[in-house]
């Protein structure tokens, strides 16, 4: 069963980013990206904005 954050992984992969690349782009850690994609951790609003900017999508796209 996909987690609510499967879209994050899909968007990341479509852009050819590894978890490490995305983590660098948001000033975070690889473990954070992994936890978000697995649904273990919930992002703050600030992190949502950083993720959306790094992935080139509106925040709403991450929340669909």
Secondary structure, 3 states (H helix, E strand, C coil): CCCCCHHHHHHHHHCCCCHHHHHHHHCCCHHHHHHHHHCCCCCCHHHHHHHHHHHCCCHHHHHC
